[in-house]
């Protein structure tokens, strides 16, 4: 699966004594460049205002009406300043935009500084940023201060802004399913639902007894079970999984898919032990792997906070997420550790296809043969962004950092799906998240996307962010 790039509404600022040709050229150039980068654009008709730009508050009102008429069709606004640009018209147009705003200003050319050809966008960008601050209009400004749309620097800025817009818009209206109650010993995953709600994250709860009853009510030959079985067979290797366990896993997959559709879930966190092992004889790990590969962020141990963190990271990266344990030291190396979980890692982040096994750890409590569903394997070598979300005193607190999964070997007898995580300042990271009271879980996605995640959550959505 792929995440669709953001559609941008384009705004063009103007000061009347600058040449009109600068606006016309910018309208053509911005549309061409952004389309080439894979984005759709919306522009005010060139006849709606003078040159299709905004200078006065009256023209700003026209642009604001344009945005209202197209609400829901764009995920961000790019303010393009071909010249100085008028700040009063810009704030009138954009004070109620409701989406992230990127301010881009054209650079002047040293051989075109006569009154008929100079732009002064360098100076005008400050004026718009100043007035936006005065009005409380949130905006994004990136380096360099002025940048030509045809440059690589602008393409990098658009990439950052696109990822950030996806996080802002996606997290503002997220629904997370809490499937089952928190396991009593795991006070580490307690969460404040009201704090989440104030930041646009709704938690919907489902009793695990209802889930188990739905599983038992499905026939082995039900069409939905047959279809799910085909998906699961293609997803991973099933090794010695007993047919009854495979059938039950497929049924649970059908039930979870049904709950996702019924409640419009974007993410979920499930109570994964010990009831499923004792009553159904399975573990749900491989189902979470498959859900994550479909961009339904799926965490285990009812960690709703990290399910939300997984979604934020995935929206930014465009890759599937996973939730792991900060689990083991890696010998004496202070810059490496082992990240692990029983098998919820998406296949797209694994070095090869996994193989479903019994739950070697829980079998000490349930007996062997009661925990089939762990997807064992290794995480691929890749750059990664990590994070973890918790609530405290009504606030959302998240740490975000970057590192990499290495190709260092993990002993073959090591259970579950694991990878060696490396970060130059790992010991500082571990100390920081421990002292702040963060979870033993860590969310992860492929790629280095900490910057757009941090800006989206901190600057636009009001999370308390710690950089690690």
N, C-alpha and C positions, 0 to 999 in steps of 0.2 A: 504494500500500500504506500501511497505518497500523500503528503500534506499539500494542499493547494496553496499557491502563493497568493499574497494579499493583493486585492484590488485597491488602487489608490485614486482618490479624488485630487486633482491638481489645482492649485491656487497660484495665480500670478499677480505679484505685487507691482505697483507702478507709481512713479512720480511724473506728473504731466509734462514737465519741461525736458524729460529725456526722450530720445527718438522712439517713435512708435514701432519702428522696425525691430527693435530689441525684443518686444513682446511677441510679435508674430514669429520671429525666429525661435524663441524659447518654447512657444507652444508646439511647434513642429518637432523641435529637437527632443524635448522631454518625453513626448508621446512615443517617438521613435525609439529612444534609448530604453525606456521602461518596458515597452512591448518586446524589445529584443532581449530583455532580462527575464521575460516570462510573466510579466504583470499586465493585467488589464487596467485601463485608466478611464476616468470620468472627467470631462472638462466642461466648464460653463461655455455656452455658445458664444462665439466671437462677437456676435451682434448684441448680446445681452447687456454689455457694458462697453465703455470705450476700449477698443482693442481686445475685448474679452478678458481684461484684467480688473483689478480692484484698487482704487485710489481713495475714494471718499467713503464716509459712513453709509451714504445712500447706496453706493455700489456694493458695499459690504453686506447690506441688508439683502440685496438681490442674490449675492452668493450664498448667504445663510439660507435663503428660501430654496436655492438649488440643492444644498446639502439635505435639507428636510425632505425635499421631494424624492431624494435618492437614498434615504436612510435605509441601512441594511445592505446596500449594494457595494459599500466600500468599507475597508478596514483601517484606513489611515489616510491622512491628508499630507501632501507634500507642498510646502510653501516655497515656491520658486521666485527668486528675486533676480530678474534680468537686469534691474537697476536698483536704485536706493530703496524703493518700495515705501508705501505709506503705512505707518503703524496704526493710525486710527481706523482706516478702512479694514486693515487686517484683523484687528481685534473685534470689530463689528461683525465681520464675516465668520470668525472662527471661535468665538468665546463659548459657543454651545455646540461645537463640532462633535463632542462625545467619543472621539477616537484619538489615538496618538497623532501628533503633528511633528513632522520633520521640517526644519528650516534649512533650505539650500540657497546659497548665494553665488552668483556668477563671479569669476575673477576678472579683474581688469587686465588689459594687455599694455605693456609699457610703451608700445608704439602706437597706441590708440587712446591717448589721454586728452585729446582736444574736447571742448564742450559738446561737440556733435557726436562723439563716439564713446566717451568714458561712461562707466556704469555707476561707480560709487556703491556697489552692493556690499562691499566690505564694511562700510560705515552703516549702511541702512539695516544690515542684519542685527547690529547692536540695538538699534531703536525698536525694532519689532520684538526682540527678546526682552528688552526693558519693559515695554508696555504689557507684554504677555505676563511678565512677573507681577506687574502692578494689578492686573485683573485676575490673577490666579489661574491663568490658562497654562496647562501643562504642555511642555513641548520637548522635542529632542533636537540637540545640536551636536554635531560630530566634527572630528578633525578631518581635513584642514578647515579653517574658518570659511574660506571660499573654495569652491570646487567646480570644475566644469563637468557638465553631464556626460560628456564623451570620455571622461577619464576613468582609469581603473579605481581611483580613490572613491569616486562617486558610486561605482558599482559595489564596492565594499560597504559603503554607507547604506546603500539601498538594501543590501543583504542583511545588515544589522537591523535596520528599521523593519524589514519584512518579518524577521524572526521575532522581534520584540512585539510587533503588532499582533502576531499570532498568539503570543503568550497573553497579552493584555486582553484581547477579545475572547480568547478561549477560556481564560480563568475567571472572567467576569460572570459567566453563566455556566458553571460546572456542576454536574450532579454526580455525587459519589455514593455508591451503594455499600452499606455496611452489612455484610452477609453473616449474620450470627452475632452473638454478644462477644465482647472482649473476653479472652481466656483470663480467668481470675489472677494467675500469677503475673500476667503481662501488664502491670501498671505503666510500663514504659510506653504503651501506645494509647494512653488516655488522651482524649481530645475534647476541646470546647466547641460544640456544634454552633453555638450562637456567634462565637468569634468568626468561625468559618463563614456563616451566613452573611455577616456584615461585610464580608469581602467577596460575596457573590458565589460562594460554594455551598450548595445544598447537600445535606446528608440524608439519604433515604435508607431506612432500616428494614431488614427482613429477618424473621426468626428462622434459625437453622432447622427447627423442627418442621417448618413448612417446606423448606428446601428438600429435606430428606423424604417427606411424604410425597412431594411431586416426583422425585426420582423413583420411588417405589411404585408410583401410579403409572409409569411408562412401560409399555410392552417392549420386549426386545426387538420385535419386528416392526415397530412404529416407523413410518417414513422419516420422521425427523431424526430418529436414532440412527437409522441406516445412513442418512446423509451426513450426520455428524461423525459417524464411524469412518466414512471415506476421508473426511477432512483430517481426522486424527491419524489415520494410517499414513497419510501423505506427510504429516507434520514431523514425525520422528520415527525411530525404530522401537519396536515393542518387545523385542527379545523374548523372554520366557513368561511374559504377562499372561496369566490364566484367562481364557475367554470370558468367564463370568465377571472378572474384574474389569476387563476391557469394556464389556457391555455396560457396566455400571458407570464407568468413567464417561462413556459416551452419553449416557442418560443425564448425568450431572451437567455435562456440557450443554445439552439441550435446555435444561432448566435454567442455567445461568444465562444463556442466550435469550431465553424468554423473559427473564427479569430485566435484562439490559433493555430489551424492547419495551416492556411494560412501563418502566420508570425512566426511560430515556437516559440511561446511565452513560457517563463519559469515562468513569473509572469505578473500580470496586475494590473492596478489601474483605477477605473472607476468613472466617474462623476455620482453620485448617486442621485442627487436632483438638481432642482425640475422638470426638463424636463420629466424624466421617470414617475413621479407621474402625472404631468399635461397632458402628451400626451398618456401615456400607462396605467395609473392607477395602477402602481405597484412600488415596491421597489426591488432592486436587492440583498438585504442582504443574503437571503437564498441561492442564486446561488453562492455567494462568499464563504459561508460556505462549500458548496459541492465542489467547486474548491480547497479550502484549504485542504480538506480531500484527494484530489488527488495530493497533493504536487504542485499544481499550485498556487503559493503565490498570493493571491488576496486581495488588499487593496481598501478601499473606498475613496471618496473625492479626487480622482486623486493624491493620495500621492505616487508618483513613488519612492521616497526615501525609504519610509517604505516598499513598495513592495519588493525592493531589500534587505532591512534589514531582512524581513521575510524569504526570500529565503536563505540568509546566515545562519540564526539561524536554519532553518529547515534542511539544508544540514548537519549541525553539529549534531543535535539532533536525526535525523531519525524520528521525529514526525512532525505532521502538525503544521503550524504557524497560528497566527492571528494578527490582528491590532486592537488596542483598544484606547480609550481615557483615559488619566489621568483625571478622571472625578469628584470624590467627596472625601471629607474627610470621615473617618469612625468614627463618634462621636468625642471624644476627644483623640483618640489613635494616637499618633504621628508616630507610626511605621506601620500604616495601612492606606490604602485608597481604594476607589472603582475604578476598571477599568471596562469600559463599552463600548459597541457599540450596534448598532441596531439589529445585528444578523448575522455578518459574521463569527462568531466563528465556527470552524469545530466541527461536532458532536463528533469526537474522543477526544476533549478536554472539552466536556460538561458533567455535572453530570448525565444527562439523556437526552432523546430525547426532543428537543425543540418543540414549537408549533408556527406555522406561524400566525402572527397578522397583522392588519393594523398599519400604522406608526402613533403612538399616538402623536408624537411631530410635524411632518410635517403636520398633519391634521389641525393644527391651521392655516396653510397657504393655503392648498389645499382643505380643507373640508374633512369630513370623507369618507372612502371607496376608496380613491385614492392612498393608499400606501401599499397595501397588499404585503407581502414578508419579513417582519421582523421575524427572527427566535428567539423567546423569550425563555429564559431559564437561567441556571446558569453554570458558569465555574467550573469544578471539582477541588477538593483539590489536589495540586501537587506541587513539586518543579519546578521552572521555570527560564529560562534565558530571559532577556529583552534586548532590544536595540532600537536605533533610528538612522536613517541615514539622513544627510543633506549635501549640498554642500556650500562651502564658499571660494571665491577667488581662484577658480579652484581646490580646495582640497575636498576630501571626508572625512567627519567628522562623527564619529559614537560613541555613548556611548554604553557600554555593562556592564551588571550587573546580579546579581542573587538574587532570593528571593523565595517566595512561595505564591501560592493561598491557602487561608485557607478555612475551612468549616464554617466560621462565616456566620450567616444569613444576608440576604439583604431583606428589606421589600418586601412583595409579590406584592405591587403595583408599584415597581420599574420597569420601562419599559426596554425592550431589553434583552441583554445577558450580565451578569456582574459577577464579582468575587471580593473578598476582597484580595488585594495584601498586603503582609507583608514583610518588610525588616528592619533590626535592625537600619540602618542609613538612613531611608527613607527621613527624612527632609534634610539631606545633599545631597542626590540624587536629590531631587526636586529642591533644590537651584542651584545645579551644572548645570542641564540640562536647567533650565530657564535662568541662566546667560550666558550660551554658545549659546543661541538662538535656541535650539532644539524645535521640534514640540510638539503640544499638543497630538500627537499620540505616542503610544509605541507598538513596535512589541514584540511578545512573543512566546515562544515554551516551550514544556515540557522538564524537566530535567536541570541539572546544567552542562552546556557546555561552559561557558564563556571562559575558558582557551584556548581551541582549536580555538574558533572563533576569539579571540583577536590575537593569534599568526598568524593565517592565514591572517587576514585582515591587521594587522600592519606590521608584519615582511616580509611577502611574497608579499602582494599586495599594500602596501604603503598607507593605510588609516591612518588618524589621529584618534587615539582611546583614549577615556576617559573612565576610569574604574569607575563605580558607585556602 
